[in-house]
Amino acid sequence: MRTATAFVASGLGVEAFGGSLLPPAVRTGLAALLLISGAVVAVASFVQWISAERALRTGRTLPVPVMAPVVGVVLVVCASVLVVEVLRF
């Protein structure tokens, strides 16, 4: 949930404070990607938590976290776009 909150806060921050640094289309695209990713990570973390609780209660192995690669890809995309835009500025 901390990661989801960070994505949402980052999306709001990019939209609110990226005005002079980023073109409007890039700013809106990054903000949308971060906000949508925050929502997806929040839902996935809840599902992961339920699966882990069930596994612990029944003595099974814990489930593999499937969102870690997705979070990594989102961060790489956002960082790459920001680096390109900052160097263009």
All heavy atoms as an XYZ file, in Angstrom:
635
protein
N       0.824     -1.186      0.000
C       0.000      0.000      0.000
C       0.874      1.259      0.000
O       0.459      2.275     -0.534
C      -0.929     -0.005      1.207
C      -1.982     -1.114      1.135
S      -2.880     -1.168     -0.401
C      -4.307     -0.232     -0.014
N       2.057      1.185      0.587
C       2.943      2.357      0.566
C       3.349      2.687     -0.861
O       3.419      3.866     -1.236
C       4.182      2.100      1.409
C       3.920      2.041      2.898
C       5.225      1.880      3.648
N       5.983      0.711      3.202
C       6.108     -0.404      3.888
N       5.531     -0.533      5.068
N       6.812     -1.407      3.425
N       3.609      1.676     -1.658
C       3.996      1.909     -3.053
C       2.847      2.526     -3.826
O       3.047      3.448     -4.618
C       4.440      0.593     -3.707
O       5.515      0.039     -2.946
C       4.881      0.800     -5.136
N       1.634      2.037     -3.600
C       0.462      2.605     -4.274
C       0.276      4.064     -3.888
O       0.023      4.922     -4.742
C      -0.787      1.797     -3.925
N       0.440      4.362     -2.611
C       0.317      5.744     -2.142
C       1.403      6.624     -2.772
O       1.136      7.758     -3.182
C       0.415      5.797     -0.609
O      -0.593      4.948     -0.058
C       0.226      7.204     -0.090
N       2.604      6.102     -2.881
C       3.703      6.858     -3.491
C       3.431      7.126     -4.970
O       3.703      8.224     -5.471
C       5.016      6.106     -3.326
N       2.882      6.145     -5.681
C       2.544      6.351     -7.090
C       1.483      7.435     -7.245
O       1.582      8.300     -8.115
C       2.064      5.053     -7.731
C       3.165      4.161     -8.241
C       2.872      2.891     -8.691
C       4.485      4.572     -8.284
C       3.858      2.052     -9.180
C       5.488      3.741     -8.761
C       5.172      2.482     -9.215
N       0.454      7.367     -6.425
C      -0.621      8.365     -6.508
C      -0.077      9.756     -6.176
O      -0.355     10.736     -6.885
C      -1.805      7.983     -5.588
C      -2.813      9.120     -5.491
C      -2.478      6.720     -6.112
N       0.714      9.856     -5.116
C       1.294     11.149     -4.748
C       2.221     11.668     -5.847
O       2.233     12.874     -6.147
C       2.048     11.022     -3.427
N       2.979     10.785     -6.465
C       3.865     11.190     -7.551
C       3.075     11.667     -8.765
O       3.450     12.658     -9.408
C       4.771     10.030     -7.967
O       5.600      9.656     -6.901
N       1.994     10.978     -9.081
C       1.146     11.405    -10.196
C       0.559     12.780     -9.957
O       0.545     13.635    -10.851
N       0.085     13.005     -8.745
C      -0.447     14.332     -8.409
C       0.649     15.387     -8.453
O       0.443     16.504     -8.938
C      -1.090     14.301     -7.026
C      -2.380     13.507     -6.904
C      -2.814     13.412     -5.456
C      -3.463     14.117     -7.748
N       1.836     15.047     -7.963
C       2.952     15.983     -7.968
C       3.402     16.343     -9.371
O       3.682     17.516     -9.666
N       3.485     15.347    -10.252
C       3.881     15.620    -11.640
C       2.867     16.548    -12.301
O       3.241     17.510    -12.978
C       4.023     14.299    -12.434
C       4.059     14.551    -13.930
C       5.262     13.546    -11.998
N       1.603     16.292    -12.088
C       0.566     17.124    -12.709
C       0.543     18.520    -12.106
O       0.390     19.511    -12.813
C      -0.807     16.455    -12.568
C      -1.912     17.193    -13.262
C      -1.705     17.362    -14.767
O      -1.119     16.476    -15.414
O      -2.140     18.402    -15.297
N       0.711     18.616    -10.815
C       0.611     19.915    -10.147
C       1.858     20.774    -10.319
O       1.748     21.996    -10.466
C       0.334     19.707     -8.656
N       3.032     20.161    -10.312
C       4.263     20.942    -10.269
C       5.175     20.761    -11.481
O       6.252     21.350    -11.528
C       5.051     20.616     -8.994
C       4.255     20.838     -7.749
C       3.881     19.762     -6.960
C       3.863     22.109     -7.373
C       3.139     19.961     -5.805
C       3.128     22.327     -6.225
C       2.762     21.244     -5.439
N       4.773     19.964    -12.448
C       5.622     19.735    -13.612
C       5.355     20.690    -14.758
O       5.839     20.482    -15.865
N       4.600     21.731    -14.523
C       4.163     22.638    -15.578
C       5.266     23.293    -16.372
O       5.223     23.320    -17.600
N       6.266     23.833    -15.715
C       7.311     24.547    -16.445
C       8.384     23.606    -16.986
O       9.142     23.976    -17.881
C       7.966     25.582    -15.526
O       8.608     24.929    -14.449
N       8.450     22.413    -16.480
C       9.500     21.474    -16.869
C       9.074     20.539    -17.991
O       9.877     20.182    -18.846
C       9.928     20.655    -15.647
C      11.047     19.645    -15.834
C      12.334     20.358    -16.234
C      11.265     18.856    -14.572
N       7.800     20.172    -18.009
C       7.327     19.161    -18.949
C       6.256     19.728    -19.875
O       5.412     20.505    -19.438
C       6.733     17.976    -18.180
C       7.644     17.260    -17.205
C       6.856     16.294    -16.350
C       8.731     16.528    -17.955
N       6.269     19.306    -21.145
C       5.170     19.681    -22.034
C       3.853     19.095    -21.513
O       3.852     18.052    -20.846
C       5.551     19.044    -23.365
C       6.988     18.708    -23.260
C       7.300     18.537    -21.814
N       2.727     19.741    -21.802
C       1.439     19.273    -21.252
C       1.115     17.813    -21.562
O       0.633     17.087    -20.687
C       0.419     20.206    -21.903
C       1.195     21.436    -22.246
C       2.592     20.981    -22.552
N       1.395     17.353    -22.770
C       1.070     15.960    -23.120
C       1.916     14.976    -22.309
O       1.409     13.954    -21.834
C       1.279     15.729    -24.610
N       3.192     15.275    -22.149
C       4.079     14.400    -21.370
C       3.671     14.424    -19.900
O       3.602     13.374    -19.253
C       5.553     14.831    -21.544
C       6.461     14.054    -20.611
C       5.983     14.650    -22.987
N       3.398     15.618    -19.387
C       3.004     15.750    -17.987
C       1.725     14.964    -17.703
O       1.644     14.208    -16.741
C       2.807     17.231    -17.646
C       2.526     17.477    -16.186
C       2.343     18.949    -15.890
N       1.090     19.408    -16.475
C       0.978     20.432    -17.308
N       2.042     21.118    -17.680
N      -0.192     20.784    -17.770
N       0.736     15.119    -18.563
C      -0.527     14.409    -18.370
C      -0.350     12.904    -18.515
O      -0.915     12.126    -17.741
C      -1.579     14.922    -19.368
O      -1.726     16.327    -19.182
C      -2.913     14.239    -19.175
N       0.458     12.474    -19.486
C       0.704     11.043    -19.676
C       1.401     10.410    -18.491
O       1.012      9.324    -18.031
N       2.438     11.077    -17.977
C       3.142     10.547    -16.802
C       2.224     10.514    -15.582
O       2.218      9.539    -14.829
C       4.366     11.400    -16.488
C       5.637     11.105    -17.251
C       6.742     12.063    -16.834
C       6.075      9.684    -17.047
N       1.467     11.595    -15.391
C       0.561     11.639    -14.247
C      -0.473     10.517    -14.339
O      -0.745      9.832    -13.347
C      -0.125     13.002    -14.168
N      -1.028     10.311    -15.531
C      -2.018      9.243    -15.708
C      -1.404      7.867    -15.460
O      -2.008      7.022    -14.791
C      -2.619      9.311    -17.115
N      -0.193      7.644    -15.984
C       0.484      6.361    -15.767
C       0.706      6.105    -14.286
O       0.435      5.005    -13.781
C       1.816      6.335    -16.515
C       2.693      5.103    -16.280
C       2.003      3.844    -16.778
C       4.041      5.281    -16.958
N       1.156      7.120    -13.569
C       1.412      6.958    -12.143
C       0.119      6.748    -11.358
O       0.063      5.911    -10.447
C       2.180      8.163    -11.607
C       3.642      8.228    -12.056
C       4.217      9.618    -11.820
C       4.465      7.179    -11.350
N      -0.921      7.498    -11.685
C      -2.193      7.348    -10.963
C      -2.823      5.982    -11.224
O      -3.300      5.315    -10.291
C      -3.147      8.465    -11.351
C      -2.752      9.854    -10.848
C      -3.610     10.925    -11.506
C      -2.862      9.934     -9.339
N      -2.828      5.551    -12.477
C      -3.395      4.237    -12.807
C      -2.561      3.129    -12.161
O      -3.113      2.161    -11.614
C      -3.496      4.058    -14.328
C      -4.575      5.001    -14.886
C      -3.795      2.618    -14.701
C      -4.549      5.148    -16.388
N      -1.242      3.276    -12.203
C      -0.372      2.283    -11.570
C      -0.628      2.216    -10.070
O      -0.631      1.131     -9.484
C       1.095      2.612    -11.821
O       1.379      2.562    -13.191
N      -0.850      3.363     -9.451
C      -1.170      3.383     -8.024
C      -2.433      2.609     -7.711
O      -2.487      1.844     -6.743
N      -3.452      2.784     -8.544
C      -4.707      2.052     -8.335
C      -4.514      0.549     -8.528
O      -5.001     -0.258     -7.729
C      -5.775      2.578     -9.291
N      -3.774      0.176     -9.569
C      -3.539     -1.247     -9.836
C      -2.717     -1.885     -8.721
O      -3.025     -2.990     -8.249
C      -2.841     -1.430    -11.211
C      -2.341     -2.851    -11.401
C      -3.786     -1.039    -12.329
N      -1.698     -1.194     -8.264
C      -0.858     -1.725     -7.181
C      -1.666     -1.854     -5.890
O      -1.499     -2.823     -5.145
C       0.397     -0.845     -6.981
C       1.126     -1.196     -5.700
C       1.331     -0.996     -8.166
N      -2.563     -0.914     -5.621
C      -3.395     -1.004     -4.419
C      -4.278     -2.245     -4.453
O      -4.362     -2.988     -3.468
C      -4.244      0.252     -4.272
N      -4.922     -2.486     -5.576
C      -5.786     -3.673     -5.695
C      -4.949     -4.946     -5.617
O      -5.296     -5.897     -4.907
C      -6.600     -3.620     -7.009
C      -7.304     -4.931     -7.261
C      -7.597     -2.471     -6.964
N      -3.830     -4.967     -6.342
C      -2.980     -6.164     -6.345
C      -2.399     -6.439     -4.961
O      -2.280     -7.603     -4.560
C      -1.858     -5.999     -7.364
N      -2.059     -5.399     -4.221
C      -1.496     -5.627     -2.887
C      -2.551     -6.193     -1.938
O      -2.235     -7.027     -1.087
C      -0.898     -4.342     -2.324
O      -1.904     -3.400     -2.038
N      -3.795     -5.774     -2.108
C      -4.865     -6.329     -1.282
C      -5.064     -7.813     -1.601
O      -5.175     -8.647     -0.694
C      -6.163     -5.552     -1.496
C      -7.294     -6.053     -0.660
C      -7.297     -5.866      0.713
C      -8.348     -6.732     -1.241
C      -8.337     -6.338      1.488
C      -9.390     -7.200     -0.471
C      -9.392     -7.009      0.898
N      -5.068     -8.146     -2.882
C      -5.220     -9.545     -3.294
C      -4.025    -10.364     -2.793
O      -4.197    -11.493     -2.296
C      -5.361     -9.641     -4.827
C      -5.288    -11.082     -5.303
C      -6.658     -8.990     -5.283
N      -2.836     -9.802     -2.889
C      -1.628    -10.490     -2.391
C      -1.721    -10.726     -0.883
O      -1.361    -11.794     -0.386
C      -0.387     -9.653     -2.724
C       0.910    -10.200     -2.206
C       1.437    -11.356     -3.023
O       0.996    -11.587     -4.138
N       2.372    -12.084     -2.465
N      -2.208     -9.736     -0.159
C      -2.343     -9.863      1.291
C      -3.319    -10.987      1.650
O      -3.045    -11.800      2.542
C      -2.811     -8.542      1.892
C      -3.086     -8.618      3.345
C      -2.186     -8.728      4.361
C      -4.376     -8.618      3.957
N      -2.832     -8.791      5.565
C      -4.194     -8.723      5.346
C      -5.677     -8.535      3.457
C      -5.249     -8.751      6.235
C      -6.725     -8.558      4.356
C      -6.493     -8.666      5.728
N      -4.454    -11.043      0.939
C      -5.430    -12.109      1.198
C      -4.807    -13.475      0.911
O      -4.971    -14.418      1.696
C      -6.706    -11.894      0.357
C      -7.478    -10.686      0.883
C      -7.587    -13.130      0.368
C      -8.654    -10.285      0.037
N      -4.079    -13.586     -0.198
C      -3.435    -14.859     -0.542
C      -2.406    -15.262      0.503
O      -2.313    -16.438      0.874
C      -2.757    -14.755     -1.905
O      -3.703    -14.504     -2.907
N      -1.638    -14.301      0.989
C      -0.633    -14.596      2.013
C      -1.296    -15.019      3.316
O      -0.826    -15.956      3.980
C       0.260    -13.379      2.239
N      -2.365    -14.353      3.689
C      -3.091    -14.737      4.912
C      -3.613    -16.167      4.814
O      -3.481    -16.947      5.757
C      -4.260    -13.771      5.146
C      -3.863    -12.443      5.730
C      -3.412    -12.566      7.168
O      -4.042    -13.287      7.962
O      -2.409    -11.918      7.505
N      -4.202    -16.495      3.682
C      -4.723    -17.859      3.497
C      -3.603    -18.891      3.541
O      -3.747    -19.957      4.136
C      -5.484    -17.956      2.181
C      -6.824    -17.298      2.237
C      -7.627    -17.566      0.992
N      -8.895    -16.850      1.079
C      -9.487    -16.278      0.072
N      -8.957    -16.348     -1.135
N     -10.631    -15.652      0.230
N      -2.482    -18.562      2.895
C      -1.356    -19.500      2.885
C      -0.815    -19.709      4.295
O      -0.512    -20.845      4.687
C      -0.255    -18.973      1.960
N      -0.705    -18.647      5.065
C      -0.204    -18.769      6.435
C      -1.154    -19.589      7.302
O      -0.716    -20.404      8.122
C       0.000    -17.386      7.050
C       1.195    -16.595      6.518
C       1.147    -15.165      7.027
C       2.491    -17.267      6.920
N      -2.427    -19.382      7.125
C      -3.412    -20.100      7.954
C      -3.507    -21.586      7.610
O      -3.839    -22.394      8.457
C      -4.777    -19.447      7.832
C      -4.817    -18.078      8.464
C      -6.178    -17.422      8.309
N      -6.126    -16.017      8.636
C      -6.190    -15.515      9.862
N      -6.302    -16.333     10.882
N      -6.151    -14.218     10.063
N      -3.233    -21.923      6.349
C      -3.337    -23.323      5.936
C      -1.988    -24.034      5.873
O      -1.930    -25.211      5.523
C      -4.024    -23.423      4.555
O      -3.254    -22.695      3.596
C      -5.442    -22.900      4.607
N      -0.904    -23.325      6.185
C       0.414    -23.946      6.200
C       1.040    -24.125      4.832
O       1.996    -24.875      4.689
N       0.520    -23.436      3.818
C       1.109    -23.517      2.474
C       2.224    -22.482      2.342
O       2.381    -21.612      3.188
C       0.037    -23.254      1.412
C      -1.013    -24.356      1.348
C      -2.062    -24.084      0.278
N      -2.931    -22.987      0.760
C      -3.274    -21.920      0.060
N      -2.831    -21.749     -1.170
N      -4.066    -21.000      0.572
N       2.979    -22.594      1.248
C       4.021    -21.608      0.992
C       3.388    -20.279      0.587
O       2.285    -20.245      0.034
C       4.974    -22.074     -0.128
O       4.212    -22.277     -1.312
C       5.682    -23.348      0.266
N       4.107    -19.210      0.857
C       3.596    -17.880      0.525
C       3.604    -17.672     -0.994
O       4.487    -18.172     -1.693
C       4.445    -16.802      1.185
C       4.347    -16.743      2.710
C       5.350    -15.736      3.255
C       2.949    -16.389      3.143
N       2.629    -16.921     -1.502
C       2.578    -16.675     -2.949
C       3.705    -15.735     -3.394
O       4.196    -14.915     -2.617
C       1.214    -16.024     -3.155
C       0.862    -15.428     -1.833
C       1.503    -16.308     -0.797
N       4.079    -15.867     -4.632
C       5.126    -15.023     -5.216
C       4.534    -13.642     -5.517
O       3.439    -13.549     -6.070
C       5.657    -15.671     -6.518
C       6.664    -14.780     -7.200
C       6.222    -17.027     -6.229
N       5.225    -12.569     -5.152
C       4.709    -11.236     -5.474
C       4.818    -10.965     -6.976
O       5.907    -10.891     -7.528
C       5.603    -10.291     -4.674
C       6.827    -11.061     -4.375
C       6.454    -12.514     -4.382
N       3.677    -10.822     -7.636
C       3.661    -10.661     -9.092
C       3.768     -9.202     -9.531
O       4.056     -8.929    -10.688
C       2.395    -11.291     -9.702
C       2.393    -12.792     -9.490
C       1.141    -10.666     -9.133
N       3.552     -8.268     -8.631
C       3.558     -6.860     -9.018
C       4.950     -6.239     -9.021
O       5.137     -5.156     -9.563
C       2.641     -6.046     -8.100
C       1.173     -6.266     -8.335
S       0.653     -5.981    -10.035
C       0.940     -4.235    -10.213
N       5.939     -6.902     -8.454
C       7.285     -6.318     -8.394
C       7.831     -5.970     -9.776
O       8.341     -4.854     -9.967
C       8.228     -7.250     -7.647
N       7.735     -6.845    -10.775
C       8.228     -6.458    -12.105
C       7.428     -5.302    -12.711
O       7.995     -4.448    -13.389
C       8.062     -7.723    -12.945
C       7.890     -8.835    -11.992
C       7.320     -8.251    -10.743
N       6.138     -5.276    -12.463
C       5.295     -4.192    -12.999
C       5.723     -2.858    -12.393
O       5.858     -1.850    -13.106
C       3.803     -4.477    -12.732
C       2.933     -3.307    -13.161
C       3.373     -5.760    -13.426
N       5.943     -2.837    -11.102
C       6.392     -1.615    -10.432
C       7.738     -1.176    -11.009
O       7.950      0.012    -11.292
C       6.484     -1.829     -8.904
C       7.199     -0.690     -8.229
C       5.093     -2.008     -8.324
N       8.630     -2.113    -11.214
C       9.934     -1.784    -11.795
C       9.817     -1.196    -13.191
O      10.489     -0.206    -13.519
N       8.967     -1.771    -14.024
C       8.782     -1.261    -15.386
C       8.203      0.147    -15.365
O       8.661      1.029    -16.093
C       7.893     -2.222    -16.212
C       7.451     -1.580    -17.518
C       8.630     -3.512    -16.483
N       7.208      0.380    -14.523
C       6.611      1.713    -14.430
C       7.657      2.733    -14.001
O       7.743      3.831    -14.571
C       5.407      1.713    -13.461
C       4.948      3.132    -13.141
C       4.253      0.920    -14.052
N       8.475      2.387    -13.032
C       9.510      3.312    -12.573
C      10.552      3.587    -13.653
O      10.996      4.725    -13.826
C      10.166      2.775    -11.303
C       9.279      2.782    -10.063
C       9.999      2.121     -8.902
C       8.867      4.192     -9.703
N      10.944      2.561    -14.390
C      11.920      2.752    -15.466
C      11.343      3.644    -16.562
O      12.021      4.552    -17.057
C      12.381      1.388    -16.037
C      13.118      1.552    -17.357
C      13.252      0.666    -15.035
N      10.093      3.420    -16.934
C       9.456      4.249    -17.966
C       9.387      5.706    -17.507
O       9.763      6.620    -18.247
C       8.054      3.707    -18.321
C       7.268      4.708    -19.152
C       8.170      2.382    -19.045
N       8.906      5.928    -16.299
C       8.781      7.298    -15.790
C      10.139      7.983    -15.684
O      10.290      9.139    -16.101
C       8.083      7.306    -14.435
S       6.341      6.893    -14.541
N      11.123      7.282    -15.161
C      12.458      7.869    -15.023
C      13.060      8.174    -16.392
O      13.683      9.232    -16.576
C      13.364      6.930    -14.240
N      12.876      7.293    -17.351
C      13.418      7.517    -18.695
C      12.793      8.744    -19.346
O      13.492      9.573    -19.932
C      13.191      6.286    -19.572
O      13.831      5.169    -19.033
N      11.480      8.856    -19.252
C      10.793     10.019    -19.822
C      11.257     11.300    -19.139
O      11.527     12.307    -19.805
C       9.257      9.859    -19.717
C       8.547     11.149    -20.070
C       8.789      8.727    -20.615
N      11.377     11.277    -17.841
C      11.821     12.472    -17.124
C      13.258     12.855    -17.482
O      13.557     14.042    -17.654
C      11.685     12.268    -15.620
C      10.257     12.303    -15.091
C      10.223     11.893    -13.632
C       9.650     13.675    -15.280
N      14.136     11.878    -17.619
C      15.519     12.172    -18.010
C      15.552     12.808    -19.397
O      16.224     13.825    -19.620
C      16.391     10.898    -17.962
C      17.707     11.104    -18.689
C      16.637     10.488    -16.523
N      14.820     12.252    -20.344
C      14.790     12.799    -21.706
C      14.246     14.228    -21.686
O      14.813     15.129    -22.314
C      13.939     11.898    -22.633
C      13.631     12.598    -23.945
C      14.653     10.586    -22.864
N      13.171     14.459    -20.952
C      12.571     15.792    -20.917
C      13.457     16.803    -20.201
O      13.556     17.955    -20.613
C      11.188     15.728    -20.279
C      10.158     15.036    -21.127
C       9.956     15.692    -22.492
O       9.996     16.930    -22.576
O       9.785     14.947    -23.465
N      14.112     16.388    -19.148
C      15.001     17.312    -18.425
C      16.206     17.670    -19.300
O      16.627     18.839    -19.332
C      15.449     16.699    -17.083
C      16.613     17.464    -16.482
C      14.283     16.661    -16.114
N      16.746     16.697    -20.023
C      17.887     16.985    -20.897
C      17.474     17.873    -22.073
O      18.280     18.664    -22.560
C      18.512     15.686    -21.397
C      19.230     14.857    -20.337
C      19.736     13.555    -20.925
C      20.371     15.634    -19.712
N      16.225     17.747    -22.524
C      15.735     18.619    -23.594
C      15.502     20.032    -23.116
O      15.547     20.979    -23.874
C      14.408     18.072    -24.143
C      14.580     17.194    -25.322
C      13.313     16.775    -25.957
N      12.216     17.725    -25.801
C      10.977     17.442    -26.110
N      10.649     16.255    -26.547
N      10.025     18.338    -25.955
N      15.200     20.189    -21.847
C      14.882     21.498    -21.265
C      16.103     22.347    -21.260
O      16.269     23.410    -21.566
C      14.324     21.304    -19.854
C      13.822     22.558    -19.228
C      12.716     23.193    -19.744
C      14.438     23.096    -18.119
C      12.226     24.343    -19.158
C      13.963     24.248    -17.517
C      12.843     24.866    -18.050
